[in-house]
Amino acid sequence: MNWTTRRAAVIVLSVVLSVLPAACTAAPVPPPAVDRPEPLVFSETPSGFSDVPLSATYPVLRMLGKETGRTIRVQVGTDYDAIIEGMRSGAIDIGVLSPFSYVRAKKENPALIPVAAQTSEKGGEPGYHSYGIVRAGSPIKSLADFRGHRICFVDQHSTSGYVYPEAALRDAGIGQQDIVPLLKGNHQAVVEAVVDGQCDAGFAYDTMVDRQLIERGKLQPGQVTVVWRSVLIPGALYVLSDRLPADLRDRLLSSIRTNANSDYLRANGFCQGECPLGDANAYSYTAVDDAFYDQVRDFCRRGGEESC
């Protein structure tokens, strides 16, 4: 693949490739030409905070750089569609996709390789939950009470911020015509809009509500009430391009499935402290296959989406 065809990177994470020994000669000679492998391109769309995009991804990327001896060049995705297209065209080698974005990407590019999904706790099943939230003290007590109210979603491609909630509302007999839907663009904005009263209720992923906003002082404990909790949603996942050489692809796949966990990364100096991974403060990435995301396809169809 010609590097000039790749998209310009926004952030670059450099990994030392090798150290060439000094030539033992009596007089200086020009160094030999070295055919260095071109960087691997990684891309992910942050669903967390814009001021520290992908910061919890760097420990895994540092590990992959050391395992493969390759530079990892990071491209912050503007949206999921950009990553899906980049993976399809070969401009992106390694990506992280939300569950629904993976389903869409796999439909467009059946050769896309699922690797491993975010897992919150050691030994747990890879996945997370969507929350339906309201301001503390709201008269809204369940999804059935959402009818006639202003409801905040993330965007139509968000798994926990739209796809699963839309299916749950339909199951409760509530269609888009029965509410005032508002798209806020990200999970933080949904929570803040509910707290500020711009929306009467909204949907966001669990860790954003339970931990991330509270730790940042942007949400006080008890400011919002969870009135709906989804089933466990298959987690966001690493994917690989089928255009990678087989030996490199196998090494990446094995390294992610074996070493992308907080214990290994901390013990080997790739991170310190708690070492949360990904946008959901996960412990690890656990091996998954395509069939693991059939649940997402089902919810997608139940919500009336055509892209699944």
N, C-alpha and C positions, 0 to 999 in steps of 0.2 A: 504494500500500500504506500503510495506517495504521500509523504508528510505534508506537502504543500496543499493537499486537498483537504486537510483537516481544518476544523474550526479553530479560531484563535482562542487560546486558553486565557482564563481570567485569573486563575491562581496557579502557581507552579510549585509543586512539591518535588524537590530534587533528591535523588538517592545516589550515593556514591556507587559507581559501577565497578571500578577496578583500579588498581595501582600498578602502573607499568614499572618494572625494574629498570634501574639505570643501566645503560650499555657500558660494558667493561672494555673500553677501547682506549688507545693511547692518545687519540685526538678526538675532539667533539665531531660527531657526525649527525646529520639530520635524522630526527626520529622517524621510524618507519610509519607508513600510512596505516592507520587503524580503522577498520570498518566497524564503527560502533553501531549497535542496534538502535533503531529509532525509538523514541519514547512510546510507552503505552498510554493511551488516553482513557481517563476515567471521568465519568460524569454522573452527577446526582442533582436533583432539585431540592433545595432545603425546604422542609415544611415547618421548621422551627423558627429560629431567630435570625434576622437578616444581618445583625452586627457580627455574628460569629458563624458564617455559613460553613457547614461541613466540618466544624472543628472536631466533632466526635468521630469523624470518619478517618482522620489522619493516622491514628495508631495502626489501623488495618492496612492502610496504604504504605506506610513505612515498612511494615512487616512484609508486604508483597514485593516491595522494591528489593529488600534484602534477599528474599527467597528466590527471586527470578534474576537478580542482577540487572534489572532494567529500571530506567527512570520512569516514574509515574507522573504524567502531566495531567493536572486536574482542571476540568472545565465545569464551572458551575452552570447547571442547566437553567435556562430561562423558564422552561415549563416542561411537563412530561412529554409533550409532542416532540420537542426538540431532541430529547434523549431517544425516544422511540425511532425517529428518523435517522439519528446518528448511528444507532445500533444496526439498523437495517442496511444503511449504506456502507458500513464499515469504517466510518469516521470516528466511532467510539468503540474501544475494545472491551472495557469493563464498565458496567453501570449498576446503579441501584435504582430500582423501580418500586413504586407503590403497588399493592396487589392488583388494583384495577388497571393500572398502566401496564403491568406485566401481561394481563389477560389480553389487552388490546394489542400490545407489541407482539405477543405470540401468535395472534391471529394474522397479523400482517407478515410476520417472519417466523414461520414454523421451526426454523433451524436455530432460533435463539435458545441459549442454554441456561436453564435455571440452576442456581448453585446452592445458596443457603439463605435462610430467612432470619430476621431479627427474633431473638428469644429473650424475654425479659429476665427470667431467673434460671439459675443453673439447674439443669435437668428438666426444665419446663418445656411446654410445647410452643413452637414459634408462633407468635401472634400478639394481638392487642385488641382493645375494645373501642367502640365508638360510644360517646356519651351524648344523651340529650340533656341539656342543662337549662335552668331558669335562675333568675335572681332569687336570693333567699327571701322567703315570705311570699312568693308568687302564689296566686290561686291555681296555677297550672300544676297538676299533680301527676299527669300521665300523658302519653302520646295522644290519647283521645281528646285531651283538653287543648291540643294545638290548633284545632279547627278555628278559623277566623282570626288567627293571630299572625304577627310578623315573625317569621322564622328565618334565622340566619344559617346559611350553609357556607361551606368553603368555596368550592367551584364544582362544576359538573363532572370533573375527572377525579375528584377526591373520593377515595374509598370510604373512609370513616366520616368524612365531612359532607358526603352527598349520597353515594351509591347505596350503602346499607341503610341510612336513615330514610331515603326515598322508598325503599322496599318496605321498611317497617311501617311507614305512614300509610302506604297502600294497603298493607295487611290490616291496618286499623280503620280502613275505609276512608282515608283522607287523601285526596289528590291535590295537585298543585293549584287547582281552581278553588280549593277550600282554605288556602292560607295565602299570606302575602310573603312570597319567598324573596330573600335578599342574599346575594352572593358577596362574601367579604374577602375572598382571595387567599386567606390563610387561617390557620386554626387559632392563632393568637388573636387575630382581629375579631373572630367570632366570639370568643370568650369576653373580650373587652366590650363588644357591642351589646352583649347581654347584660353585663354589669352596668354599662352606661345608660341602658334603657332604649337603645336604638332598636333592639329586637326583644320580643317577649320570651323567646326561647331560641336555642341554637344547638348545633352539633359540632363536636370536636373530639380529637382522640384523647384517650384516658390520661396519658402521662402529662399532656399539656395542662390539664385541669388539676390532676392530683399532686403534681410536683413542680413542673418546670416554671410556671408563672409564679407560684408561691415562692420558690427559691430565689427568683429574681425580684421579688417585692412588688410584682405587678398585679397580684391577686392575694387577698387576705383569706385565710382559712374560713370557711363558712359563708363567703360572699355569694357562692352559687350552690344550687342544689341539683344533684343528678336525679332526674325523673325517669330516665330510660338508659339501659345498658345493653349493648348488642351482644350477640354470641361472640365467641373468640374469632377474630378475623385473621386469616393467614397473614403472616408478617411481611413487611417490605423485604425485598430480596436482592442479593447480588445476581447479576446475569453476565454471561460472557458471549462475545461475538463468535459465531461459528467460523469466521474467517481467520482466526488466530491459528498459527501452526499447532498441530496436535500435541507435541511435547510441551509447549508453553501453556497451552490451554489446560492440559492435565495437571501441570504444576500449580497453576493458579487455582484450579478447582480444589485440589488437595489441600493447598495452603489455607484457603478460606475456610473450608469445612473442618480442618484440624486445628488451626491456630488462631482463628478470629474469635477469641474469647478473652475476657478481661484478665483472667488468671495468667494465661500464656503471655499476653502482651505486656502486662505489668512485670512479670518475672524476667522478661527478656529486654526490658528497658525501652519499650515502645510507648509507654504511658506511665503515669504515676497515680497514686491514690485510688479512688474508686474505679476510674477508667470506664465510664459509661460509653457505650458504642451506639452510633446512629442517632437518628432524631428522636427515638423513644427511650433513650437511656438504657439500652439493652445490655444484657450480660454477654451474649454471644450471637453468632450466626450458626444455625443448625441446618444440616443438609435437607433439601426438599426436592421434589420432582414436580412435573407439570400437573399431575393429578391432584396434588395438594391444593391447587387453586380452583378446583371445580366448584367449591362452595361460592367463591367470588363470582364465577360465571352464573351460578344459580340466582344469587341476589341481584346481579346485573339484569338478568332477564325479568325477574320479578318487579324490578323498578322501571321496566319499560325501555331499557337502553337497547340500542341496536348494534352497538360496537362490540358486543361480547359473543 
